[in-house]
Amino acid sequence: MDKLIEALQILLKYANPTYPTYCSHDKLTINVNPALVSPEDIAKLEELHVYVDTEEDEYFFSNMYGSC
């Protein structure tokens, strides 16, 4: 859980959405626009298993922390 909290703390520097997360089958979506996040923080998020969505490029996701 510490890695998830660390990832959310990084993303909190860039946005504080009213509805920050969404969980679907084995995927946690985090509603923060990757364009706002520094390349260094994106690299750190990847180490924490949180990635930029490559299809829409509008949010972050993780398959490690999300399950329904």
Secondary structure, DSSP 8 states (H G I E B T S, - for coil): -HHHHHHHHHHHTT---SS-EEEETTEEEE---GGGS-HHHHHHHHHTT-EE-TTT-S-EEESSS---
